[in-house]
Amino acid sequence: MHRTVNCVFAVIVSAVLMTAQQHPAHTAAPAHATTKPADATNLPSEEVVQAFLHQTFGYDPGLSWKINSIRPSEAQGLAEVDVTISSPQGSQPQKFYVTPDGLHALIGDVLPFGAHPYDANAKRLQKEANGPSHGPADAPVLVVEFGDLQCPHCKDAQPAIEKMMTEDKNVRLVFQALPLPMHDWAMKGAEYADCVSRSSNDAFWKYLSSVYAAQGDLTAANADEKLTAMADGVGVKGADIAVCAAKPETTDRIQRSIDLARSLDVSSTPTLFVNGRKLGAGGIPYEVLHKLVDFAAQQAPTKP
């Protein structure tokens, strides 16, 4: 999808304003410096990207931005620029791509392509997605959810995901923690949930539902108390879970899940992979999700 810079301005602005209104829980972030690979070549400089963003968003003093990275894209020849755009309503990551001549920018997702475009992601997730799971180990469809316990859109998507798991026996679901930095108790929630799952895989799914149900009552100040009590409520010892959650190795486990998400170009929650096919689950009706799962099951190779 090729656009001139002027068209990209309008597309980025409208996308930012729409997503900021849809994500009121996100907090604004000030502009500051990028990280840039030292060995990168033919990338736009930070100064040029800052100038581009200023020309795009500088008309509104209520908008600010942070350049997260400028790096080579997986799509050969394109530079990938990750930014966070903030408004009084919240903040949202955005991404665009710059052509090798530095004269055009493209906005949108770079999709895997080929006769079997999702196989690489599917194989990667079969090997590396090691979070709590639900469903038969030999199911023909692996659904991996990257979720954040503080994310309201994850809470909203949960009924459709639970319905899928109840009605479709061809699915194994794996939950991977992706606490977003703009959520002030999400990391702690992920650590508690990880410890619950290691104590009891079955208890994890009850715990996830409990945390989502209490999401509006949780704060950074009361998270330890409430998360501990909810662990007791699902049949594991809350005091032991609290001790486990505070251990550095638990934080390391969550960080590995975050690193896996980043390596798969996941920056928002909830994000699902259905046999490697990447989906944003927040806006997908259950009927569409069900069709995608059925289609993936039909396409899956027959096991001997």
N, C-alpha and C positions, 0 to 999 in steps of 0.2 A: 504494500500500500504506500505509494509514493506521494508525498505532499511537499509543497514548498514551505519554507520557514514561516511565511505569513499564515498559511493554513494551519500549521502545527500550533502556532500561538493560540488560535481560537479553540482548537481541540483540547490542548492541555488545560487552558483556563476553565473550560466548561467541565472537563473531567474532574479537575481539582475541586471546583465548587460543589459539584454533585456529590462526590465522595466525602468531602468534609461534612456536608449536611447529613450523610448517612452514617457517619462514624463520630457521633458527638463525644464518645468517651476518650478519644485521642486528644492529647494535649499538644499545644503549639510548641514548636522547636525553633530556636533562633538560627540564623544563617551562620555557618562557619566552614572551616577548611575541609578539603577533600583528602582522601588517601589515593595515591596513584602508583601503580606498579613501577618500580625503578627501571625495569627493562622494557617497558612499553614503548612502542614507536608508532608514529602516525596517529596519535591520539590528540583530540583538542585539548588545549591547555586549560588549567583551572580559570585563568583570566578570561578566556573566550567563553567558557561555559557560564561564568558569573555574569558576563556582559549579556549573553543570550537570555539568561533568566531575568536579568534586570529589565531588558527590553520587553520581555513577556509579562512579568508580574509587577514591574515597578510603578505602574499606574495606580496601584492600590496599596496605601501604607499599612493596611491590615494584613497583607500577605507577606510571608517571609519564607525562606528556603534554606535548606542545608544540602550541600553536595556530599553524598555518601561515598561515591566512588566513580572513577573514570577508568575504564579498563577495556581490553579487547573483548568483543562479543564472541560467543560460540559460532555465530554466523560470520564466516570469514570475511574480513575486510571492513566490517562495521565496528565502530566504537560504541560501547554501552555506557550510558550515563545514568546513574541512580541518584535520585534526589528525594528529599522529603519536603513537601509543600505544606505550609501551615497557615491557618486562618483562625479567627476568633472561635470558630465552631469546632476546630480540631485539626489534626494533621494526617497526612496520607502519603505513603511512598509512591513515587512515580518513576517511570523509566522511559528513556527515549534513546534512539540510536542515531549516530552521525556517520554520514557517508565518507569514504576515504578522501574525497576532495575537500571536505570540511564545509561544503556549501548547502547541504540539505540534512534535515533531521526527519526521522521516522518515528512514529509512536504506535504502540501495539505490541502484541506478543510475538516473539520469534518461536514458531512451532517446529517440532521435529517433523521431518519429512521422509518419505520413502514408502516402500511396500509394507513395511512393518514399523511404523514410526514410533511406537511406544515400547518396543521390546527392550531397548537399552535401559529405560527407567524401570521397567518391570523387573528385569534381572537385578538391577542395583537394589531395589527395594526388597526383593525376595531375600537378598543377602544381608542387608544392613538395617532394615526396619525391625527393631527388636523390642518395641514397646509392648505393653499389655495387649493381649489379643482375645478375640471372641470369634467362635466358629471353628469348623473343622480344619485341621492343619493341611489336609490335602484338597481343600476346596479349589475349584478351577479359577476362581476370581479372588484376587487379593486387593482389598481396599485399604489404603493407608490414609489416615486422617492426621494432618498437622493441625493441632488445636491449642487454644489458650483458654484457661479456665476463667479468666476475667473478661473474655471477649463476648459481648452480647450476641454477636452473630453466630458464634459457636453454640451458644445456648439455644438460639432460634433454630439452628440446623439439626439439633440433637434428636427431636422427635422423628424426623424423616430418616435419620441414620438408624435409630432404634427400630423403626418399622421395617426398614430394609433387612435388618438382622433377624427380626422375628419371622418375616415372610419368605426370605430367600435363603435356602440352605446351601447354595452354591458359593457362599461368600465367607471369607475370613477377613475380619476387620482388625487392623493394628492401629493403636493410637500412639502418635509421636508428639511429644511436648514441643510447642513453639511459643513460649511466653514472649510477648511483644514488649519492647523497652518502654513504650508509653503507658503501660499498665503497671501500677505501683505495687500490686501484690501478686502478679501473675507468676513471677519466678518462684516465689514461696509456695504458691499453689501447686506448681509443677513439681517441686521437690517433695511436698507432702504426698501428692498423688503417686509419684514414683515409688516412694517408700511403702505406701499402701499396696501397690501392685506387686511389689516384691514379697510382701507378707501374704497376700492372697489375690490372685488374679481376678477371682469372682468378686471380691470386695471392691476392687478398683472401679468396676462399672457402676456399682451402687454409689460409690464415693463421687464419681464424676457427676452423676445425676443429682446428688445431694448438694454439691458445690454450685452447680448451675442453678438449682432451685433457690439457694441462699445468696446468689451472686450480688443482688442489690443491697444486702445487709453487710457484706464484707468490706473492710477497709484495710489499709496498710497497718493501721494501729491495732485492729482487733483480729487480724488474720490468724496469728498463731493460736489464739484461744479458740476461735470458731473452727479452724481446720482440725485442731486436735479433738474437739468435741465431735465433729462429724466423723472422724476416724473411729472413735468409740461407737458411734451410732451405726456403723456398717460392720461391726463385729471384730475389729482389730484393736489392739491396745494403743490408744491415742498418745500416751506418754512416750511409748517406744517409738512411735512414728515421728513425733516431734524431735526426739534425739537423732533419729536417722536423717530427718530432713535438714538438720543443721550441719551434717558432716560434709567435708569438702568433696568426698567421692560422689555424693549425691549430686552436688552442683556440677561436677565433671560429667556425670551421666546426662544431665539435662543439656549441658553445653554440646555434647556429641550429637544429641538430637537436633539442636539448633544448627550445628554445622552441616548435618545431613540436609536439613531444609534449605539452607543457603546454597549448598552445592547443586540442589535441584531447582534453584531459582524460585524458591517459595519465600515470599515476604509478607503475606497476609494470611489471616485465619478466618474461617476454616478453609483449608485447601485439602482436597481429596485427590488421590491417585487411584484410578480403577484399572488394574492390570497395567499400570504405567501411564495411563492417560490422565493428564492433569485437569482438575476441575475446581472451580470456586464453588463450594457447596452452599454458600449462604443464600444465593438466589436461585438455586435449582429446585423446581418442584419435585415432590417425591415420585410422580409418575415418570418424569424424565430420568431421574436417577435409577429407577427400577428398569427402564428400558436400556440404559447404558450398561447396567450390570448384566442383564440378560444377554445383550449383544456380546459383551466381553466373554461370557461363559460359552457362547456359541463359537467364538473365535479361538478359544483356548485349545491348545493341542490336546488330543486324547491321551490320557495316561495309560500305560500298559497294565 
